[in-house]
């Protein structure tokens, strides 16, 4: 079978700028793609259908994807075949090689990005260019099965690769960023425990709604305020304003108990080195934090993060 071009498909990482955890309770959140960190899926012709996850050594065959009960990648491939009514007859005679630059379990959406890249490659191997709305629904379905009840923010920002203002259940709103800005993403090196953290916030909420509800609402107000700052190019100190909002958001996440000593250490180091603001990003309890910097200070903040224990620092421009 001659393969049509392109044969390599991809999807980016993401970071949540504002609103993690509160988004699960209907509050708005803002997330942006990190286009420099990507998951890739490359198709080549083969005698038998096979998915090779190069980073983990996992190999999936036709049998695995027909069953597809307890594996996220197999389920993703299965749902794509089902969407194109291809479950019987057999899947296409291709090998799909998966690789990812996105560290797993760190709040950067690695699972959703790999699933999205795989979905695009599977669809292409069947002769289709998959619509983003369809892909988003299918990636969410996989996230839901394997990650509890996610809000849907990860799959949405990753599939559309655009900054978004996200409210659970509401139509997706793309965000127009008036002035591009730089973020440093600092990795604690510890696995983020999103599922545990989401469960713990739920327990806190159920135990004392009167205490927790205002925290969630304040996080929502911060996301709303940040949206207007991001969209309004005329404000005098966009960095300062956004940075203050990030710091406030981090303090509220601490009250929800989802930070960690390592995250707090990196957040403080970034601020001390001059960052306009810093906060944990994603589920917390490990994983990554983000710091708002300008080009002049980026290097010193990066050095401070590494000195404070970050195992990796990634710079990204949000535009
Ligand atoms: O850890 P991440 O980046 O997958 O983000 C989780 C974000 C939460 O708001 C904590 C959960 C969710 O489903 O939105």
py3Dmol code that shows the C-alpha trace and the ligand (Angstrom):
import py3Dmol

protein = """\
ATOM      1  CA  UNK A   1       0.000   0.000   0.000  1.00  0.00           C
ATOM      2  CA  UNK A   2       1.408   3.420  -0.921  1.00  0.00           C
ATOM      3  CA  UNK A   3       1.113   5.845   1.974  1.00  0.00           C
ATOM      4  CA  UNK A   4      -0.096   9.355   1.364  1.00  0.00           C
ATOM      5  CA  UNK A   5       1.840  12.293   2.788  1.00  0.00           C
ATOM      6  CA  UNK A   6       2.104  13.386   5.522  1.00  0.00           C
ATOM      7  CA  UNK A   7       3.142  10.264   7.377  1.00  0.00           C
ATOM      8  CA  UNK A   8       4.056  11.972  10.650  1.00  0.00           C
ATOM      9  CA  UNK A   9       1.342  13.398  12.920  1.00  0.00           C
ATOM     10  CA  UNK A  10       1.743  15.182  16.203  1.00  0.00           C
ATOM     11  CA  UNK A  11       0.125  17.010  19.102  1.00  0.00           C
ATOM     12  CA  UNK A  12       1.616  19.450  21.620  1.00  0.00           C
ATOM     13  CA  UNK A  13       1.948  19.483  25.396  1.00  0.00           C
ATOM     14  CA  UNK A  14      -0.122  21.954  27.384  1.00  0.00           C
ATOM     15  CA  UNK A  15       0.036  23.951  30.587  1.00  0.00           C
ATOM     16  CA  UNK A  16      -2.836  25.257  32.643  1.00  0.00           C
ATOM     17  CA  UNK A  17      -2.286  28.963  33.321  1.00  0.00           C
ATOM     18  CA  UNK A  18      -5.199  29.482  35.684  1.00  0.00           C
ATOM     19  CA  UNK A  19      -8.062  27.545  37.191  1.00  0.00           C
ATOM     20  CA  UNK A  20      -6.937  23.941  37.678  1.00  0.00           C
ATOM     21  CA  UNK A  21      -9.073  21.993  40.168  1.00  0.00           C
ATOM     22  CA  UNK A  22     -11.725  24.732  40.346  1.00  0.00           C
ATOM     23  CA  UNK A  23     -12.506  23.881  36.699  1.00  0.00           C
ATOM     24  CA  UNK A  24     -13.800  20.499  37.869  1.00  0.00           C
ATOM     25  CA  UNK A  25     -16.495  22.414  39.813  1.00  0.00           C
ATOM     26  CA  UNK A  26     -17.626  24.531  36.870  1.00  0.00           C
ATOM     27  CA  UNK A  27     -15.242  27.471  37.284  1.00  0.00           C
ATOM     28  CA  UNK A  28     -13.404  28.836  34.225  1.00  0.00           C
ATOM     29  CA  UNK A  29      -9.802  27.930  33.485  1.00  0.00           C
ATOM     30  CA  UNK A  30      -7.194  29.025  30.967  1.00  0.00           C
ATOM     31  CA  UNK A  31      -4.782  26.654  29.269  1.00  0.00           C
ATOM     32  CA  UNK A  32      -2.245  27.091  26.496  1.00  0.00           C
ATOM     33  CA  UNK A  33      -0.417  24.690  24.189  1.00  0.00           C
ATOM     34  CA  UNK A  34       3.331  24.168  24.498  1.00  0.00           C
ATOM     35  CA  UNK A  35       4.165  23.698  20.844  1.00  0.00           C
ATOM     36  CA  UNK A  36       7.884  23.057  21.409  1.00  0.00           C
ATOM     37  CA  UNK A  37       7.159  19.823  23.331  1.00  0.00           C
ATOM     38  CA  UNK A  38       5.290  17.288  21.209  1.00  0.00           C
ATOM     39  CA  UNK A  39       4.108  13.708  20.858  1.00  0.00           C
ATOM     40  CA  UNK A  40       4.609  12.154  17.407  1.00  0.00           C
ATOM     41  CA  UNK A  41       3.015   9.263  15.535  1.00  0.00           C
ATOM     42  CA  UNK A  42       4.713   8.073  12.359  1.00  0.00           C
ATOM     43  CA  UNK A  43       3.078   5.677   9.917  1.00  0.00           C
ATOM     44  CA  UNK A  44       4.952   3.216   7.729  1.00  0.00           C
ATOM     45  CA  UNK A  45       3.709   0.295   5.658  1.00  0.00           C
ATOM     46  CA  UNK A  46       3.901  -3.125   7.312  1.00  0.00           C
ATOM     47  CA  UNK A  47       2.818  -6.711   6.810  1.00  0.00           C
ATOM     48  CA  UNK A  48       0.681  -6.598   9.955  1.00  0.00           C
ATOM     49  CA  UNK A  49      -0.963  -3.792  11.913  1.00  0.00           C
ATOM     50  CA  UNK A  50       1.161  -2.727  14.852  1.00  0.00           C
ATOM     51  CA  UNK A  51       1.498   0.219  17.228  1.00  0.00           C
ATOM     52  CA  UNK A  52       5.002   0.656  18.695  1.00  0.00           C
ATOM     53  CA  UNK A  53       5.235   2.978  21.682  1.00  0.00           C
ATOM     54  CA  UNK A  54       8.960   3.633  21.416  1.00  0.00           C
ATOM     55  CA  UNK A  55       9.374   5.313  24.823  1.00  0.00           C
ATOM     56  CA  UNK A  56       7.799   2.521  26.836  1.00  0.00           C
ATOM     57  CA  UNK A  57       8.538  -0.491  24.640  1.00  0.00           C
ATOM     58  CA  UNK A  58       4.828  -1.297  24.506  1.00  0.00           C
ATOM     59  CA  UNK A  59       3.697  -3.052  21.306  1.00  0.00           C
ATOM     60  CA  UNK A  60       0.046  -3.379  20.360  1.00  0.00           C
ATOM     61  CA  UNK A  61      -1.259  -5.721  17.689  1.00  0.00           C
ATOM     62  CA  UNK A  62      -4.613  -6.076  15.987  1.00  0.00           C
ATOM     63  CA  UNK A  63      -5.827  -8.415  18.727  1.00  0.00           C
ATOM     64  CA  UNK A  64      -5.023  -5.838  21.432  1.00  0.00           C
ATOM     65  CA  UNK A  65      -6.996  -3.106  19.742  1.00  0.00           C
ATOM     66  CA  UNK A  66      -9.958  -5.363  18.992  1.00  0.00           C
ATOM     67  CA  UNK A  67     -10.206  -6.111  22.723  1.00  0.00           C
ATOM     68  CA  UNK A  68      -9.025  -2.721  23.974  1.00  0.00           C
ATOM     69  CA  UNK A  69     -10.276  -3.042  27.506  1.00  0.00           C
ATOM     70  CA  UNK A  70      -7.540  -1.890  29.807  1.00  0.00           C
ATOM     71  CA  UNK A  71      -5.070   0.109  27.774  1.00  0.00           C
ATOM     72  CA  UNK A  72      -5.411   3.761  26.783  1.00  0.00           C
ATOM     73  CA  UNK A  73      -3.591   3.499  23.443  1.00  0.00           C
ATOM     74  CA  UNK A  74      -5.456   0.356  22.433  1.00  0.00           C
ATOM     75  CA  UNK A  75      -8.716   2.038  23.357  1.00  0.00           C
ATOM     76  CA  UNK A  76      -7.817   5.113  21.335  1.00  0.00           C
ATOM     77  CA  UNK A  77      -7.041   3.008  18.246  1.00  0.00           C
ATOM     78  CA  UNK A  78     -10.213   0.997  18.801  1.00  0.00           C
ATOM     79  CA  UNK A  79     -12.414   4.098  18.995  1.00  0.00           C
ATOM     80  CA  UNK A  80     -10.906   5.526  15.805  1.00  0.00           C
ATOM     81  CA  UNK A  81     -11.581   2.272  13.935  1.00  0.00           C
ATOM     82  CA  UNK A  82     -15.086   2.235  15.326  1.00  0.00           C
ATOM     83  CA  UNK A  83     -15.645   5.832  14.234  1.00  0.00           C
ATOM     84  CA  UNK A  84     -14.738   4.908  10.669  1.00  0.00           C
ATOM     85  CA  UNK A  85     -16.711   1.631  10.903  1.00  0.00           C
ATOM     86  CA  UNK A  86     -13.567  -0.399  10.461  1.00  0.00           C
ATOM     87  CA  UNK A  87     -13.656  -2.632  13.497  1.00  0.00           C
ATOM     88  CA  UNK A  88     -14.256  -5.671  11.260  1.00  0.00           C
ATOM     89  CA  UNK A  89     -12.677  -5.708   8.603  1.00  0.00           C
ATOM     90  CA  UNK A  90      -9.196  -5.504   9.911  1.00  0.00           C
ATOM     91  CA  UNK A  91      -7.208  -2.355  10.702  1.00  0.00           C
ATOM     92  CA  UNK A  92      -4.871  -0.946   8.041  1.00  0.00           C
ATOM     93  CA  UNK A  93      -1.571  -2.662   7.272  1.00  0.00           C
ATOM     94  CA  UNK A  94       0.636  -0.072   8.896  1.00  0.00           C
ATOM     95  CA  UNK A  95       3.069   0.280  11.727  1.00  0.00           C
ATOM     96  CA  UNK A  96       2.508   3.378  13.830  1.00  0.00           C
ATOM     97  CA  UNK A  97       5.565   4.427  15.835  1.00  0.00           C
ATOM     98  CA  UNK A  98       4.772   6.640  18.825  1.00  0.00           C
ATOM     99  CA  UNK A  99       7.309   8.844  20.554  1.00  0.00           C
ATOM    100  CA  UNK A 100       6.940  11.754  22.927  1.00  0.00           C
ATOM    101  CA  UNK A 101       9.102  14.627  24.152  1.00  0.00           C
ATOM    102  CA  UNK A 102       6.557  15.307  26.907  1.00  0.00           C
ATOM    103  CA  UNK A 103       7.438  13.935  30.346  1.00  0.00           C
ATOM    104  CA  UNK A 104       4.618  11.650  31.510  1.00  0.00           C
ATOM    105  CA  UNK A 105       2.529  12.220  34.641  1.00  0.00           C
ATOM    106  CA  UNK A 106       3.719  15.784  35.096  1.00  0.00           C
ATOM    107  CA  UNK A 107       0.675  17.902  34.294  1.00  0.00           C
ATOM    108  CA  UNK A 108       1.731  18.578  30.712  1.00  0.00           C
ATOM    109  CA  UNK A 109      -0.931  16.406  29.120  1.00  0.00           C
ATOM    110  CA  UNK A 110       1.366  13.717  27.783  1.00  0.00           C
ATOM    111  CA  UNK A 111      -1.367  11.059  27.708  1.00  0.00           C
ATOM    112  CA  UNK A 112      -3.790  13.246  25.773  1.00  0.00           C
ATOM    113  CA  UNK A 113      -1.050  14.366  23.358  1.00  0.00           C
ATOM    114  CA  UNK A 114       0.041  10.804  22.558  1.00  0.00           C
ATOM    115  CA  UNK A 115      -3.598   9.780  22.123  1.00  0.00           C
ATOM    116  CA  UNK A 116      -4.264  12.746  19.810  1.00  0.00           C
ATOM    117  CA  UNK A 117      -1.193  12.039  17.664  1.00  0.00           C
ATOM    118  CA  UNK A 118      -2.161   8.365  17.461  1.00  0.00           C
ATOM    119  CA  UNK A 119      -5.731   9.279  16.519  1.00  0.00           C
ATOM    120  CA  UNK A 120      -4.544  11.484  13.667  1.00  0.00           C
ATOM    121  CA  UNK A 121      -2.199   8.781  12.384  1.00  0.00           C
ATOM    122  CA  UNK A 122      -4.841   6.034  12.624  1.00  0.00           C
ATOM    123  CA  UNK A 123      -7.365   8.143  10.740  1.00  0.00           C
ATOM    124  CA  UNK A 124      -4.789   8.985   8.048  1.00  0.00           C
ATOM    125  CA  UNK A 125      -3.901   5.308   7.662  1.00  0.00           C
ATOM    126  CA  UNK A 126      -7.596   4.709   6.961  1.00  0.00           C
ATOM    127  CA  UNK A 127      -7.570   7.484   4.341  1.00  0.00           C
ATOM    128  CA  UNK A 128      -9.220  10.201   6.455  1.00  0.00           C
ATOM    129  CA  UNK A 129      -8.160  13.563   7.797  1.00  0.00           C
ATOM    130  CA  UNK A 130      -9.849  13.563  11.171  1.00  0.00           C
ATOM    131  CA  UNK A 131     -11.873  16.574  12.189  1.00  0.00           C
ATOM    132  CA  UNK A 132     -10.658  18.185  15.443  1.00  0.00           C
ATOM    133  CA  UNK A 133     -14.139  18.114  16.996  1.00  0.00           C
ATOM    134  CA  UNK A 134     -14.337  14.357  16.453  1.00  0.00           C
ATOM    135  CA  UNK A 135     -10.787  13.779  17.662  1.00  0.00           C
ATOM    136  CA  UNK A 136     -11.419  15.877  20.770  1.00  0.00           C
ATOM    137  CA  UNK A 137     -14.472  13.794  21.685  1.00  0.00           C
ATOM    138  CA  UNK A 138     -12.562  10.547  21.264  1.00  0.00           C
ATOM    139  CA  UNK A 139      -9.483  11.701  23.214  1.00  0.00           C
ATOM    140  CA  UNK A 140     -11.783  12.849  26.017  1.00  0.00           C
ATOM    141  CA  UNK A 141     -13.434   9.446  26.042  1.00  0.00           C
ATOM    142  CA  UNK A 142     -10.028   7.793  26.543  1.00  0.00           C
ATOM    143  CA  UNK A 143      -9.035  10.319  29.232  1.00  0.00           C
ATOM    144  CA  UNK A 144     -12.305   9.632  31.006  1.00  0.00           C
ATOM    145  CA  UNK A 145     -11.800   5.887  31.084  1.00  0.00           C
ATOM    146  CA  UNK A 146      -8.220   6.049  32.305  1.00  0.00           C
ATOM    147  CA  UNK A 147      -8.077   9.213  34.413  1.00  0.00           C
ATOM    148  CA  UNK A 148     -11.327   9.283  36.370  1.00  0.00           C
ATOM    149  CA  UNK A 149     -13.596  12.197  35.474  1.00  0.00           C
ATOM    150  CA  UNK A 150     -11.381  14.848  33.887  1.00  0.00           C
ATOM    151  CA  UNK A 151     -12.815  18.256  33.091  1.00  0.00           C
ATOM    152  CA  UNK A 152     -11.823  17.967  29.419  1.00  0.00           C
ATOM    153  CA  UNK A 153      -9.407  20.882  29.456  1.00  0.00           C
ATOM    154  CA  UNK A 154      -6.337  18.787  28.506  1.00  0.00           C
ATOM    155  CA  UNK A 155      -7.741  17.156  25.400  1.00  0.00           C
ATOM    156  CA  UNK A 156      -9.307  20.423  24.231  1.00  0.00           C
ATOM    157  CA  UNK A 157      -6.189  22.584  24.334  1.00  0.00           C
ATOM    158  CA  UNK A 158      -4.045  19.783  22.941  1.00  0.00           C
ATOM    159  CA  UNK A 159      -6.310  18.849  20.031  1.00  0.00           C
ATOM    160  CA  UNK A 160      -6.997  22.451  18.921  1.00  0.00           C
ATOM    161  CA  UNK A 161      -3.488  23.689  19.811  1.00  0.00           C
ATOM    162  CA  UNK A 162      -4.784  27.109  20.772  1.00  0.00           C
ATOM    163  CA  UNK A 163      -4.998  29.054  24.035  1.00  0.00           C
ATOM    164  CA  UNK A 164      -8.446  28.419  25.440  1.00  0.00           C
ATOM    165  CA  UNK A 165     -10.810  29.740  28.048  1.00  0.00           C
ATOM    166  CA  UNK A 166     -12.526  26.637  29.256  1.00  0.00           C
ATOM    167  CA  UNK A 167     -15.713  26.113  31.206  1.00  0.00           C
ATOM    168  CA  UNK A 168     -16.792  22.531  31.624  1.00  0.00           C
ATOM    169  CA  UNK A 169     -19.766  21.731  29.390  1.00  0.00           C
ATOM    170  CA  UNK A 170     -19.724  25.130  27.644  1.00  0.00           C
ATOM    171  CA  UNK A 171     -18.674  25.737  24.031  1.00  0.00           C
ATOM    172  CA  UNK A 172     -14.899  26.104  23.673  1.00  0.00           C
ATOM    173  CA  UNK A 173     -13.696  29.697  23.567  1.00  0.00           C
ATOM    174  CA  UNK A 174     -10.398  30.394  21.867  1.00  0.00           C
ATOM    175  CA  UNK A 175      -8.401  33.103  23.527  1.00  0.00           C
ATOM    176  CA  UNK A 176      -6.735  35.860  21.559  1.00  0.00           C
ATOM    177  CA  UNK A 177      -3.525  36.816  23.360  1.00  0.00           C
ATOM    178  CA  UNK A 178      -2.884  40.524  22.822  1.00  0.00           C
ATOM    179  CA  UNK A 179       0.796  40.499  23.791  1.00  0.00           C
ATOM    180  CA  UNK A 180       2.867  37.320  23.508  1.00  0.00           C
ATOM    181  CA  UNK A 181       4.697  36.382  26.712  1.00  0.00           C
ATOM    182  CA  UNK A 182       7.249  33.872  27.953  1.00  0.00           C
ATOM    183  CA  UNK A 183       6.788  31.109  30.482  1.00  0.00           C
ATOM    184  CA  UNK A 184       9.331  28.866  32.095  1.00  0.00           C
ATOM    185  CA  UNK A 185       8.027  25.441  32.980  1.00  0.00           C
ATOM    186  CA  UNK A 186       9.914  23.907  35.885  1.00  0.00           C
ATOM    187  CA  UNK A 187       9.638  20.176  36.504  1.00  0.00           C
ATOM    188  CA  UNK A 188       9.917  18.944  40.104  1.00  0.00           C
ATOM    189  CA  UNK A 189      10.874  15.527  38.735  1.00  0.00           C
ATOM    190  CA  UNK A 190       8.174  14.028  40.890  1.00  0.00           C
ATOM    191  CA  UNK A 191       5.220  12.340  39.316  1.00  0.00           C
ATOM    192  CA  UNK A 192       2.126  14.491  39.520  1.00  0.00           C
ATOM    193  CA  UNK A 193      -0.699  12.740  41.287  1.00  0.00           C
ATOM    194  CA  UNK A 194      -3.611  14.395  39.523  1.00  0.00           C
ATOM    195  CA  UNK A 195      -6.080  11.669  40.236  1.00  0.00           C
ATOM    196  CA  UNK A 196      -5.244  11.564  43.941  1.00  0.00           C
ATOM    197  CA  UNK A 197      -5.214  15.358  44.190  1.00  0.00           C
ATOM    198  CA  UNK A 198      -8.596  15.656  42.446  1.00  0.00           C
ATOM    199  CA  UNK A 199      -9.992  13.036  44.849  1.00  0.00           C
ATOM    200  CA  UNK A 200      -8.577  14.833  47.882  1.00  0.00           C
ATOM    201  CA  UNK A 201     -10.069  18.159  46.788  1.00  0.00           C
ATOM    202  CA  UNK A 202     -13.395  16.364  46.375  1.00  0.00           C
ATOM    203  CA  UNK A 203     -13.115  15.001  49.915  1.00  0.00           C
ATOM    204  CA  UNK A 204     -12.299  18.465  51.287  1.00  0.00           C
ATOM    205  CA  UNK A 205     -15.241  19.906  49.399  1.00  0.00           C
ATOM    206  CA  UNK A 206     -17.654  17.249  50.638  1.00  0.00           C
ATOM    207  CA  UNK A 207     -16.404  17.678  54.211  1.00  0.00           C
ATOM    208  CA  UNK A 208     -16.768  21.471  54.290  1.00  0.00           C
ATOM    209  CA  UNK A 209     -18.501  23.074  51.323  1.00  0.00           C
ATOM    210  CA  UNK A 210     -18.786  26.426  53.073  1.00  0.00           C
ATOM    211  CA  UNK A 211     -15.033  26.637  53.453  1.00  0.00           C
ATOM    212  CA  UNK A 212     -14.062  25.273  50.033  1.00  0.00           C
ATOM    213  CA  UNK A 213     -16.665  26.870  47.764  1.00  0.00           C
ATOM    214  CA  UNK A 214     -15.313  30.436  48.180  1.00  0.00           C
ATOM    215  CA  UNK A 215     -11.793  29.196  47.377  1.00  0.00           C
ATOM    216  CA  UNK A 216     -13.038  27.622  44.148  1.00  0.00           C
ATOM    217  CA  UNK A 217     -14.970  30.791  43.319  1.00  0.00           C
ATOM    218  CA  UNK A 218     -11.950  33.007  43.933  1.00  0.00           C
ATOM    219  CA  UNK A 219      -9.911  30.830  41.583  1.00  0.00           C
ATOM    220  CA  UNK A 220     -12.676  31.275  39.001  1.00  0.00           C
ATOM    221  CA  UNK A 221     -12.580  35.056  39.452  1.00  0.00           C
ATOM    222  CA  UNK A 222      -8.830  35.022  38.928  1.00  0.00           C
ATOM    223  CA  UNK A 223      -9.260  33.120  35.648  1.00  0.00           C
ATOM    224  CA  UNK A 224     -11.897  35.607  34.500  1.00  0.00           C
ATOM    225  CA  UNK A 225      -9.674  38.557  35.391  1.00  0.00           C
ATOM    226  CA  UNK A 226      -6.689  36.935  33.685  1.00  0.00           C
ATOM    227  CA  UNK A 227      -8.717  36.486  30.554  1.00  0.00           C
ATOM    228  CA  UNK A 228      -9.402  40.177  30.243  1.00  0.00           C
ATOM    229  CA  UNK A 229      -5.734  40.976  30.962  1.00  0.00           C
ATOM    230  CA  UNK A 230      -4.600  38.556  28.278  1.00  0.00           C
ATOM    231  CA  UNK A 231      -7.059  39.856  25.713  1.00  0.00           C
ATOM    232  CA  UNK A 232      -6.565  43.532  26.473  1.00  0.00           C
ATOM    233  CA  UNK A 233      -3.421  44.782  24.808  1.00  0.00           C
ATOM    234  CA  UNK A 234      -3.712  48.269  26.288  1.00  0.00           C
ATOM    235  CA  UNK A 235      -3.122  47.584  29.950  1.00  0.00           C
ATOM    236  CA  UNK A 236      -0.023  49.326  31.253  1.00  0.00           C
ATOM    237  CA  UNK A 237       1.674  46.434  33.090  1.00  0.00           C
ATOM    238  CA  UNK A 238       0.367  43.200  31.600  1.00  0.00           C
ATOM    239  CA  UNK A 239       3.193  41.125  33.095  1.00  0.00           C
ATOM    240  CA  UNK A 240       2.818  42.557  36.566  1.00  0.00           C
ATOM    241  CA  UNK A 241      -0.936  42.089  36.571  1.00  0.00           C
ATOM    242  CA  UNK A 242      -0.781  38.542  35.295  1.00  0.00           C
ATOM    243  CA  UNK A 243       2.028  37.689  37.676  1.00  0.00           C
ATOM    244  CA  UNK A 244       0.027  38.887  40.676  1.00  0.00           C
ATOM    245  CA  UNK A 245      -2.886  36.721  39.550  1.00  0.00           C
ATOM    246  CA  UNK A 246      -0.596  33.696  39.239  1.00  0.00           C
ATOM    247  CA  UNK A 247       0.703  34.221  42.767  1.00  0.00           C
ATOM    248  CA  UNK A 248      -2.823  34.534  44.143  1.00  0.00           C
ATOM    249  CA  UNK A 249      -3.908  31.423  42.273  1.00  0.00           C
ATOM    250  CA  UNK A 250      -0.982  29.472  43.735  1.00  0.00           C
ATOM    251  CA  UNK A 251      -1.897  30.531  47.281  1.00  0.00           C
ATOM    252  CA  UNK A 252      -5.469  29.304  46.746  1.00  0.00           C
ATOM    253  CA  UNK A 253      -4.185  25.985  45.368  1.00  0.00           C
ATOM    254  CA  UNK A 254      -2.066  25.640  48.498  1.00  0.00           C
ATOM    255  CA  UNK A 255      -5.239  26.020  50.534  1.00  0.00           C
ATOM    256  CA  UNK A 256      -6.743  23.189  48.493  1.00  0.00           C
ATOM    257  CA  UNK A 257      -3.675  21.150  49.642  1.00  0.00           C
ATOM    258  CA  UNK A 258      -2.550  20.327  46.098  1.00  0.00           C
ATOM    259  CA  UNK A 259       0.881  21.957  46.214  1.00  0.00           C
ATOM    260  CA  UNK A 260       3.944  20.182  47.599  1.00  0.00           C
ATOM    261  CA  UNK A 261       7.193  21.279  49.290  1.00  0.00           C
ATOM    262  CA  UNK A 262       9.034  20.796  45.958  1.00  0.00           C
ATOM    263  CA  UNK A 263       6.512  22.876  44.010  1.00  0.00           C
ATOM    264  CA  UNK A 264       6.567  25.591  46.669  1.00  0.00           C
ATOM    265  CA  UNK A 265      10.348  25.659  46.593  1.00  0.00           C
ATOM    266  CA  UNK A 266      10.446  26.157  42.807  1.00  0.00           C
ATOM    267  CA  UNK A 267       7.685  28.772  42.941  1.00  0.00           C
ATOM    268  CA  UNK A 268       9.598  30.766  45.600  1.00  0.00           C
ATOM    269  CA  UNK A 269      12.905  30.434  43.746  1.00  0.00           C
ATOM    270  CA  UNK A 270      11.352  31.805  40.547  1.00  0.00           C
ATOM    271  CA  UNK A 271       9.817  34.761  42.362  1.00  0.00           C
ATOM    272  CA  UNK A 272      13.033  35.502  44.254  1.00  0.00           C
ATOM    273  CA  UNK A 273      14.921  35.501  40.953  1.00  0.00           C
ATOM    274  CA  UNK A 274      12.577  38.173  39.621  1.00  0.00           C
ATOM    275  CA  UNK A 275       9.760  36.300  37.849  1.00  0.00           C
ATOM    276  CA  UNK A 276       6.566  38.364  37.682  1.00  0.00           C
ATOM    277  CA  UNK A 277       4.614  35.471  39.128  1.00  0.00           C
ATOM    278  CA  UNK A 278       4.718  31.717  39.577  1.00  0.00           C
ATOM    279  CA  UNK A 279       2.339  28.904  40.400  1.00  0.00           C
ATOM    280  CA  UNK A 280       1.937  25.171  40.182  1.00  0.00           C
ATOM    281  CA  UNK A 281       0.293  23.993  36.974  1.00  0.00           C
ATOM    282  CA  UNK A 282      -2.026  21.017  36.536  1.00  0.00           C
ATOM    283  CA  UNK A 283      -3.056  18.528  39.155  1.00  0.00           C
ATOM    284  CA  UNK A 284      -0.192  19.335  41.543  1.00  0.00           C
ATOM    285  CA  UNK A 285       1.458  17.253  44.307  1.00  0.00           C
ATOM    286  CA  UNK A 286       4.441  17.055  41.961  1.00  0.00           C
ATOM    287  CA  UNK A 287       4.699  17.637  38.238  1.00  0.00           C
ATOM    288  CA  UNK A 288       5.353  21.140  36.952  1.00  0.00           C
ATOM    289  CA  UNK A 289       5.179  24.770  37.940  1.00  0.00           C
ATOM    290  CA  UNK A 290       5.173  27.792  35.639  1.00  0.00           C
ATOM    291  CA  UNK A 291       6.846  31.186  35.991  1.00  0.00           C
ATOM    292  CA  UNK A 292       6.069  34.332  34.026  1.00  0.00           C
ATOM    293  CA  UNK A 293       9.271  35.957  32.765  1.00  0.00           C
ATOM    294  CA  UNK A 294      10.464  38.421  30.168  1.00  0.00           C
ATOM    295  CA  UNK A 295      13.336  37.766  27.806  1.00  0.00           C
ATOM    296  CA  UNK A 296      15.817  39.738  29.934  1.00  0.00           C
ATOM    297  CA  UNK A 297      15.290  37.722  33.128  1.00  0.00           C
ATOM    298  CA  UNK A 298      14.594  34.288  31.619  1.00  0.00           C
ATOM    299  CA  UNK A 299      18.140  32.984  32.058  1.00  0.00           C
ATOM    300  CA  UNK A 300      18.499  33.980  35.713  1.00  0.00           C
ATOM    301  CA  UNK A 301      15.094  32.537  36.606  1.00  0.00           C
ATOM    302  CA  UNK A 302      15.978  29.332  34.760  1.00  0.00           C
ATOM    303  CA  UNK A 303      19.259  29.090  36.713  1.00  0.00           C
ATOM    304  CA  UNK A 304      17.412  29.689  39.989  1.00  0.00           C
ATOM    305  CA  UNK A 305      14.910  26.947  39.195  1.00  0.00           C
ATOM    306  CA  UNK A 306      17.654  24.449  38.400  1.00  0.00           C
ATOM    307  CA  UNK A 307      19.481  25.400  41.583  1.00  0.00           C
ATOM    308  CA  UNK A 308      16.286  24.893  43.585  1.00  0.00           C
ATOM    309  CA  UNK A 309      15.978  21.345  42.273  1.00  0.00           C
ATOM    310  CA  UNK A 310      14.108  21.508  38.962  1.00  0.00           C
ATOM    311  CA  UNK A 311      15.094  18.495  36.865  1.00  0.00           C
ATOM    312  CA  UNK A 312      14.118  20.246  33.622  1.00  0.00           C
ATOM    313  CA  UNK A 313      13.177  23.771  32.642  1.00  0.00           C
ATOM    314  CA  UNK A 314      11.351  24.397  29.368  1.00  0.00           C
ATOM    315  CA  UNK A 315      10.787  27.854  27.948  1.00  0.00           C
ATOM    316  CA  UNK A 316       7.745  28.553  25.815  1.00  0.00           C
ATOM    317  CA  UNK A 317       6.296  31.628  24.192  1.00  0.00           C
ATOM    318  CA  UNK A 318       2.548  31.992  24.536  1.00  0.00           C
ATOM    319  CA  UNK A 319       0.954  33.762  21.591  1.00  0.00           C
TER     320      UNK A 319
END
"""
ligand_1 = """\
14
LIG
O -2.511 17.327 35.860
P -3.166 17.798 34.625
O -2.388 18.764 33.837
O -3.742 16.688 33.799
O -4.345 18.749 35.023
C -5.392 18.389 35.817
C -6.299 19.555 35.926
C -7.359 19.401 36.971
O -8.117 20.585 36.927
C -6.735 19.254 38.344
C -8.248 18.205 36.722
C -9.113 18.332 35.499
O -9.625 17.283 35.082
O -9.316 19.442 34.987
"""
view = py3Dmol.view(width=600, height=400)
view.addModel(protein, "pdb")
view.setStyle({"model": 0}, {"cartoon": {"style": "trace"}})
view.addModel(ligand_1, "xyz")
view.setStyle({"model": 1}, {"stick": {}})
view.zoomTo()
view.show()
